[in-house]
Amino acid sequence: MVEPVIVADPDIMNGTPCFRGTRVPFKNLIDFIEGGHSLGEFLQQFPTVTREMAVRALEEAKDSLLARIA
């Protein structure tokens, strides 16, 4: 099984869900998209997050939501 790309560690950002290996909260990605910004703009602003990480995080969020409402 592949490790999740979003993790919540109480020792990192007080347990805020962040991209694995970074201090970048997943919420930042959601806020960028909600604000009308592109994924590319997010990646420029947060270079420690790769495109693959961001796409995987969005896929995990989608799968989680769909599982919850199904």
VEXZA-139757 format. One record per residue: y, x, z of N, C-alpha, C, CB in turn; residue in three letters. Coordinates in pm, 1 decimal. Glycine has a CB too. Layout:
// VEXZA-139757
    nnorth     neast       nup   canorth    caeast      caup    cnorth     ceast       cup   cbnorth    cbeast      cbup  res
         Y         X         Z         Y         X         Z         Y         X         Z         Y         X         Z  ala
...
// end
This chain:
// VEXZA-139757
    nnorth     neast       nup   canorth    caeast      caup    cnorth     ceast       cup   cbnorth    cbeast      cbup  res
    -118.8      83.8       0.0       0.0       0.0       0.0     124.9      88.0       0.0       0.0     -95.2     121.9  met
     222.6      50.0     -78.3     347.2     124.3     -88.8     435.9      91.3      31.3     419.9      91.7    -222.1  val
     499.4     193.7      86.2     589.4     171.5     199.1     710.1      91.3     154.8     633.9     304.9     260.8  glu
     758.2       1.8     241.0     877.9     -75.1     205.2     998.2      17.5     189.1     907.4    -182.6     312.0  pro
    1085.7     -17.5      98.9    1204.2      64.2      73.6    1314.3      34.3     175.2    1256.0      40.3     -68.7  val
    1306.9     -82.4     239.6    1403.5    -118.7     342.9    1333.4    -110.6     477.5    1462.9    -261.8     318.5  ile
    1395.0     -38.7     570.6    1337.1     -22.5     703.8    1443.1     -50.8     809.4    1278.9     119.9     722.0  val
    1395.7     -95.0     924.3    1484.0    -117.2    1039.0    1433.8     -29.9    1152.4    1488.3    -269.0    1081.3  ala
    1507.1      75.0    1181.7    1471.3     170.6    1285.7    1579.4     164.2    1393.0    1456.1     316.3    1227.8  asp
    1542.8     135.8    1518.1    1644.4     124.7    1622.8    1727.2     251.9    1641.5    1578.5      89.1    1752.8  pro
    1674.6     365.8    1596.1    1748.0     492.0    1609.2    1841.8     518.7    1491.9    1650.7     606.6    1622.6  asp
    1837.6     433.9    1389.6    1924.3     451.1    1272.8    2010.2     325.7    1257.5    1840.4     478.0    1142.8  ile
    2138.6     341.9    1268.3    2234.6     232.1    1251.3    2200.3     113.0    1342.5    2237.6     186.4    1103.8  met
    2152.7     142.8    1463.5    2118.8      39.8    1563.0    2019.9     -63.8    1510.8    2244.5     -30.3    1608.7  asn
    1929.5     -22.5    1423.1    1826.2    -112.4    1374.3    1866.6    -196.4    1254.6    1784.5    -201.5    1483.0  gly
    1985.2    -172.0    1199.6    2027.5    -243.0    1079.6    1932.1    -208.7     965.3    2174.5    -207.0    1042.2  thr
    1883.2    -307.4     891.0    1794.3    -276.4     777.3    1865.8    -188.1     674.5    1745.0    -407.3     709.6  pro
    1809.1     -69.0     653.0    1868.9      30.9     563.9    1766.4      77.1     461.0    1922.5     151.6     644.6  cys
    1818.1     137.3     355.3    1729.5     199.6     257.6    1659.6     317.0     325.4    1808.4     246.3     130.1  phe
    1528.6     325.7     307.5    1448.4     431.7     370.2    1508.0     569.1     341.1    1302.5     425.7     320.6  arg
    1520.2     650.3     445.9    1570.4     786.4     431.6    1722.0     796.8     418.7    1507.6     849.2     313.2  gly
    1792.4     684.6     435.7    1938.8     685.4     426.6    1997.0     610.1     546.1    1987.1     621.4     292.4  thr
    2127.7     607.6     550.5    2198.6     526.2     648.8    2276.9     415.9     575.5    2294.6     614.6     735.9  arg
    2228.5     378.4     459.3    2294.6     277.4     376.8    2228.3     142.3     402.9    2287.7     315.0     224.8  val
    2302.1      47.8     463.2    2245.0     -85.0     488.4    2215.3    -160.3     358.7    2340.0    -167.2     574.8  pro
    2103.6    -233.3     357.0    2067.7    -316.8     244.0    2177.2    -420.2     217.8    1932.8    -385.9     268.8  phe
    2241.2    -466.5     323.2    2348.0    -565.8     310.4    2460.1    -515.1     219.7    2404.3    -601.4     448.5  lys
    2481.9    -386.1     217.2    2585.5    -331.5     128.5    2554.9    -364.1     -17.6    2597.6    -178.7     147.0  asn
    2428.8    -354.4     -55.6    2390.1    -387.1    -193.0    2416.2    -534.9    -221.4    2241.0    -353.0    -217.4  leu
    2375.5    -619.6    -129.1    2397.4    -763.7    -146.2    2546.9    -793.6    -155.4    2333.7    -843.2     -29.1  ile
    2626.4    -732.3     -68.5    2771.7    -753.9     -70.2    2832.6    -710.0    -203.4    2838.5    -677.8      45.6  asp
    2788.3    -597.3    -257.1    2838.6    -549.3    -386.4    2809.1    -650.9    -496.3    2776.0    -412.7    -422.0  phe
    2685.8    -700.0    -499.3    2646.7    -795.2    -602.8    2723.0    -926.5    -585.9    2494.7    -820.4    -598.5  ile
    2733.3    -974.3    -462.5    2808.5   -1097.5    -436.6    2955.0   -1083.3    -475.8    2797.9   -1135.9    -289.3  glu
    3007.4    -962.7    -461.9    3146.9    -936.3    -496.6    3170.5    -919.3    -646.0    3193.9    -813.7    -425.3  gly
    3065.7    -933.6    -725.8    3080.5    -923.4    -870.6    3069.6    -782.8    -925.4    3210.2    -979.7    -910.6  gly
    3028.5    -689.3    -841.5    3013.0    -550.9    -886.0    2873.0    -529.8    -943.0    3039.2    -452.5    -769.4  his
    2860.9    -429.2   -1023.9    2731.9    -400.7   -1087.3    2646.2    -310.8    -998.4    2752.9    -334.7   -1224.6  ser
    2519.1    -306.4   -1031.3    2427.5    -216.0    -962.4    2473.2     -72.1    -983.0    2282.0    -235.1   -1013.1  leu
    2520.6     -40.7   -1102.7    2570.7      93.8   -1130.8    2685.2     133.2   -1040.1    2614.8     103.6   -1274.2  gly
    2775.8      39.4   -1014.5    2888.7      67.9    -924.5    2838.5      94.7    -783.0    2989.3     -49.8    -923.8  glu
    2740.4      15.7    -739.0    2682.0      38.1    -607.2    2621.5     177.7    -599.0    2575.4     -68.3    -576.4  phe
    2545.7     215.0    -700.8    2478.4     344.9    -700.8    2578.3     460.4    -703.4    2384.3     355.2    -820.3  leu
    2691.5     442.3    -769.7    2796.0     545.8    -768.7    2855.9     559.2    -629.8    2906.6     513.2    -871.2  gln
    2873.1     447.4    -562.1    2933.1     447.3    -428.2    2838.1     503.0    -323.2    2975.0     306.3    -389.5  gln
    2707.3     485.1    -344.4    2606.0     527.0    -247.2    2501.0     613.7    -317.2    2539.1     403.0    -179.6  phe
    2533.3     738.7    -345.7    2443.9     824.5    -424.7    2310.6     858.6    -357.7    2514.5     951.0    -456.9  pro
    2296.2     831.9    -228.3    2166.9     858.3    -163.3    2064.5     750.1    -195.7    2184.8     868.6     -11.6  thr
    2109.5     640.0    -255.7    2019.6     532.1    -296.4    1993.6     547.5    -446.7    2080.7     389.9    -262.8  val
    1868.0     553.0    -484.2    1833.6     564.3    -626.4    1825.2     425.4    -688.8    1699.3     640.3    -645.1  thr
    1831.3     422.0    -820.9    1816.5     294.9    -892.4    1681.1     231.9    -858.5    1829.9     316.2   -1046.2  arg
    1576.2     313.9    -855.2    1442.9     262.7    -821.9    1440.9     198.3    -683.1    1339.3     375.9    -828.7  glu
    1505.3     262.3    -585.6    1510.4     207.1    -450.5    1581.2      72.3    -449.2    1580.7     304.3    -355.7  met
    1694.8      64.0    -518.8    1773.0     -59.4    -520.2    1694.3    -172.8    -586.3    1906.6     -37.4    -593.5  ala
    1629.8    -144.0    -698.5    1552.6    -246.5    -769.2    1434.8    -291.2    -683.7    1503.0    -193.7    -905.8  val
    1366.0    -195.9    -622.7    1252.6    -230.9    -535.1    1298.2    -316.5    -417.3    1183.1    -103.5    -483.3  arg
    1413.9    -283.4    -360.1    1465.9    -360.7    -247.2    1494.4    -504.6    -289.2    1593.5    -295.5    -191.2  ala
    1553.8    -520.9    -405.8    1582.0    -656.2    -455.1    1452.6    -731.6    -484.0    1669.0    -650.4    -581.9  leu
    1352.8    -662.2    -537.4    1222.9    -725.9    -562.6    1156.2    -767.3    -431.6    1130.4    -630.7    -641.1  glu
    1162.7    -680.4    -329.8    1105.1    -713.5    -199.6    1176.3    -833.8    -138.6    1113.4    -592.7    -104.6  glu
    1308.1    -839.0    -150.9    1384.9    -952.1     -97.9    1347.2   -1080.2    -171.1    1536.7    -926.0    -110.5  ala
    1333.3   -1072.2    -303.0    1293.9   -1189.0    -382.5    1156.2   -1237.5    -340.4    1294.7   -1155.5    -533.0  lys
    1060.2   -1145.5    -330.3     923.9   -1182.9    -292.4     920.5   -1246.2    -152.7     831.8   -1059.6    -296.8  asp
     998.0   -1190.5     -61.5    1004.4   -1243.3      75.3    1061.1   -1384.5      76.1    1089.7   -1151.7     164.9  ser
    1167.3   -1406.6       1.8    1228.0   -1538.8      -5.3    1132.4   -1640.0     -67.8    1358.0   -1533.2     -85.0  leu
    1070.6   -1602.0    -178.2     978.0   -1693.0    -245.6     857.8   -1726.2    -158.3     931.2   -1632.4    -376.9  leu
     808.9   -1628.3     -82.8     696.2   -1653.1       7.1     735.7   -1747.5     120.1     643.9   -1521.4      64.7  ala
     859.4   -1736.6     163.5     907.6   -1819.6     273.8     926.0   -1965.8     232.4    1039.0   -1764.1     326.7  arg
     967.0   -1989.1     108.2     993.9   -2126.1      66.6     876.0   -2191.5      -5.6    1114.6   -2128.7     -22.3  ile
     774.6   -2112.4     -35.2     658.2   -2166.5    -109.5     566.5   -2245.9     -19.8     579.1   -2053.9    -175.3  ala
// end
